[in-house]
Amino acid sequence: MFTTSLKSILFVFSALLVLSACSRPAKLLERGEYESAISASVKKLSGKKKKKVKHVKVLEEAFARATNVDMREIKVLEKENRDENWVEINRIHRRILLRQQLIEPLLPLYASDGYKAEFKFVKIEDLELESKQKAADFYYAEGKRYLVDAERGDKAAARKAYEHFEDIQRYYKKYKDEEKLKNRARELGTIYVLFKMENDSRTILPKDFEREIKRISVRDLNTDWRTVHLNPEGNYKYDYTVVMRLTEIDVSPDLIKEREYIDDKTIEEGWEYVLDDRGNVRKDSAGNDIKIPKKVLIKARVFESYQHKEAHVGGRLEFFDNIDREIIHTEPLAVDAIFENYAATFDGDKRALSEESKTKIGNRPRPFPSSESLILQAAELLKPVVKDKISRSRVLI
């Protein structure tokens, strides 16, 4: 079974196989594009009974050169004696392994003239296993090293530790206590945020106001490295507190405005004769009386009643750094919950009514909402505003 990384490398080889199909293998070899030359040659040779000599020899040469380049690079990396080099060494080992697996189905490879290509395979399996182990050891050691600083409060180090423990997944699904350490790195690297509400408006809020505000879905606020709580939970040490501080809560009085106005319109209604200068009915060329539509001005008197009531809630979001004990950012907040209603009756010709008037006719006055219900509507309007400002804040990253 191939690991995920081996499958990825195989996918790259397959892609090269397709992309190189239209290229001449010999040209690719000349340009030093050995992997592409190998892929193109394999494409030319696979499934062919008579294999062209030039393709066989290009494959043989490109394979030998690619292997030599890789083995020289491995020796240099090994001489440097640096633990991090095992990641690159393993990548090269896997490349060699996949290259050999790509060619293996063609062996033994004979050209149509009887020429037999020679391929010196590297005994790569044990080498790849060794470099895989050492690459995983490197990431494990690096993860633990960063975890030491993470335990001292360095969240960037915690996230780096997490990345290194994640890197081990390239080689092993389970490795020592990597999963436990990765979870610890996740915990240490996560920013924990507590959301609170403070009323500094000197106005008594409805008892359900704060509960309504805290019905925000935090799923949209949480990220890979940020968790928001609407109420304190367990023994979490919160890095930041976001305070929604209300400073303005105003409700306007019930307002009723009444007015009357005239809608008028000129319409065609019936017809009338066209008279000449002497008062006689004019005739057309056929001798018929000439008639034209009769235009009439019609009117309707509209009696309108307009109701209005408004609740304004304003304040700010304060982003408080709990470690440094200071406000590091503020965002203004303001919403208006508005009740309005139009009611109207009319007297006169209904046909004269404008489209706007028609929408009001038949409506009746409605009971004014209570101040409490309007303030609760304002709470509903505040929720998406608060969510947006928290989610877009660069402070809480």
TAZILIN-V534134 format. One record per residue. N is the residue number from 1. RES is the residue in three letters. SS is DSSP state (a for helix, b for strand, c for the rest). Layout:
n = [N/N]
res = [RES/RES]
ss = [SS/SS]
This chain:
n = [1/2/3/4/5/6/7/8/9/10/11/12/13/14/15/16/17/18/19/20/21/22/23/24/25/26/27/28/29/30/31/32/33/34/35/36/37/38/39/40/41/42/43/44/45/46/47/48/49/50/51/52/53/54/55/56/57/58/59/60/61/62/63/64/65/66/67/68/69/70/71/72/73/74/75/76/77/78/79/80/81/82/83/84/85/86/87/88/89/90/91/92/93/94/95/96/97/98/99/100/101/102/103/104/105/106/107/108/109/110/111/112/113/114/115/116/117/118/119/120/121/122/123/124/125/126/127/128/129/130/131/132/133/134/135/136/137/138/139/140/141/142/143/144/145/146/147/148/149/150/151/152/153/154/155/156/157/158/159/160/161/162/163/164/165/166/167/168/169/170/171/172/173/174/175/176/177/178/179/180/181/182/183/184/185/186/187/188/189/190/191/192/193/194/195/196/197/198/199/200/201/202/203/204/205/206/207/208/209/210/211/212/213/214/215/216/217/218/219/220/221/222/223/224/225/226/227/228/229/230/231/232/233/234/235/236/237/238/239/240/241/242/243/244/245/246/247/248/249/250/251/252/253/254/255/256/257/258/259/260/261/262/263/264/265/266/267/268/269/270/271/272/273/274/275/276/277/278/279/280/281/282/283/284/285/286/287/288/289/290/291/292/293/294/295/296/297/298/299/300/301/302/303/304/305/306/307/308/309/310/311/312/313/314/315/316/317/318/319/320/321/322/323/324/325/326/327/328/329/330/331/332/333/334/335/336/337/338/339/340/341/342/343/344/345/346/347/348/349/350/351/352/353/354/355/356/357/358/359/360/361/362/363/364/365/366/367/368/369/370/371/372/373/374/375/376/377/378/379/380/381/382/383/384/385/386/387/388/389/390/391/392/393/394/395/396/397]
res = [MET/PHE/THR/THR/SER/LEU/LYS/SER/ILE/LEU/PHE/VAL/PHE/SER/ALA/LEU/LEU/VAL/LEU/SER/ALA/CYS/SER/ARG/PRO/ALA/LYS/LEU/LEU/GLU/ARG/GLY/GLU/TYR/GLU/SER/ALA/ILE/SER/ALA/SER/VAL/LYS/LYS/LEU/SER/GLY/LYS/LYS/LYS/LYS/LYS/VAL/LYS/HIS/VAL/LYS/VAL/LEU/GLU/GLU/ALA/PHE/ALA/ARG/ALA/THR/ASN/VAL/ASP/MET/ARG/GLU/ILE/LYS/VAL/LEU/GLU/LYS/GLU/ASN/ARG/ASP/GLU/ASN/TRP/VAL/GLU/ILE/ASN/ARG/ILE/HIS/ARG/ARG/ILE/LEU/LEU/ARG/GLN/GLN/LEU/ILE/GLU/PRO/LEU/LEU/PRO/LEU/TYR/ALA/SER/ASP/GLY/TYR/LYS/ALA/GLU/PHE/LYS/PHE/VAL/LYS/ILE/GLU/ASP/LEU/GLU/LEU/GLU/SER/LYS/GLN/LYS/ALA/ALA/ASP/PHE/TYR/TYR/ALA/GLU/GLY/LYS/ARG/TYR/LEU/VAL/ASP/ALA/GLU/ARG/GLY/ASP/LYS/ALA/ALA/ALA/ARG/LYS/ALA/TYR/GLU/HIS/PHE/GLU/ASP/ILE/GLN/ARG/TYR/TYR/LYS/LYS/TYR/LYS/ASP/GLU/GLU/LYS/LEU/LYS/ASN/ARG/ALA/ARG/GLU/LEU/GLY/THR/ILE/TYR/VAL/LEU/PHE/LYS/MET/GLU/ASN/ASP/SER/ARG/THR/ILE/LEU/PRO/LYS/ASP/PHE/GLU/ARG/GLU/ILE/LYS/ARG/ILE/SER/VAL/ARG/ASP/LEU/ASN/THR/ASP/TRP/ARG/THR/VAL/HIS/LEU/ASN/PRO/GLU/GLY/ASN/TYR/LYS/TYR/ASP/TYR/THR/VAL/VAL/MET/ARG/LEU/THR/GLU/ILE/ASP/VAL/SER/PRO/ASP/LEU/ILE/LYS/GLU/ARG/GLU/TYR/ILE/ASP/ASP/LYS/THR/ILE/GLU/GLU/GLY/TRP/GLU/TYR/VAL/LEU/ASP/ASP/ARG/GLY/ASN/VAL/ARG/LYS/ASP/SER/ALA/GLY/ASN/ASP/ILE/LYS/ILE/PRO/LYS/LYS/VAL/LEU/ILE/LYS/ALA/ARG/VAL/PHE/GLU/SER/TYR/GLN/HIS/LYS/GLU/ALA/HIS/VAL/GLY/GLY/ARG/LEU/GLU/PHE/PHE/ASP/ASN/ILE/ASP/ARG/GLU/ILE/ILE/HIS/THR/GLU/PRO/LEU/ALA/VAL/ASP/ALA/ILE/PHE/GLU/ASN/TYR/ALA/ALA/THR/PHE/ASP/GLY/ASP/LYS/ARG/ALA/LEU/SER/GLU/GLU/SER/LYS/THR/LYS/ILE/GLY/ASN/ARG/PRO/ARG/PRO/PHE/PRO/SER/SER/GLU/SER/LEU/ILE/LEU/GLN/ALA/ALA/GLU/LEU/LEU/LYS/PRO/VAL/VAL/LYS/ASP/LYS/ILE/SER/ARG/SER/ARG/VAL/LEU/ILE]
ss = [c/c/c/a/a/a/a/a/a/a/a/a/a/a/a/a/a/a/a/c/c/c/c/c/a/a/a/a/a/a/c/c/c/a/a/a/a/a/a/a/a/a/a/a/a/c/c/c/c/c/c/c/a/a/a/a/a/a/a/a/a/a/a/a/a/a/a/a/a/a/a/a/a/a/a/a/a/a/a/a/c/c/c/c/a/a/a/a/a/a/a/a/a/a/a/a/a/a/a/a/a/a/a/a/c/c/c/c/c/b/c/c/c/c/c/b/c/c/c/c/c/c/c/a/a/a/a/a/a/a/a/a/a/a/a/a/a/a/a/a/a/a/a/a/a/a/a/a/a/a/a/c/c/c/a/a/a/a/a/a/a/a/a/a/a/a/a/a/a/a/c/c/c/c/c/c/c/a/a/a/a/a/a/a/a/a/a/a/a/c/b/b/b/b/b/b/b/b/b/c/c/c/c/c/c/c/c/c/a/a/a/a/a/c/c/c/c/a/a/a/c/c/b/c/c/b/b/b/b/c/c/c/c/c/c/c/c/c/c/b/b/b/b/b/b/b/b/b/b/b/b/c/c/c/b/b/b/b/b/b/b/b/b/b/b/b/b/b/b/b/b/b/b/c/b/c/c/c/c/c/b/c/b/c/c/c/c/c/b/c/b/b/b/b/b/b/b/b/b/b/b/b/b/b/b/b/b/b/b/b/b/b/b/b/b/b/b/b/b/b/b/c/c/c/c/b/b/b/b/b/b/b/b/b/b/b/b/b/b/b/b/b/b/b/b/b/b/b/c/a/a/a/c/c/a/a/a/a/a/a/b/c/c/c/c/c/c/c/c/c/a/a/a/a/a/a/a/a/a/a/a/a/a/a/a/a/a/a/a/a/a/c/c/c/c/c/c]
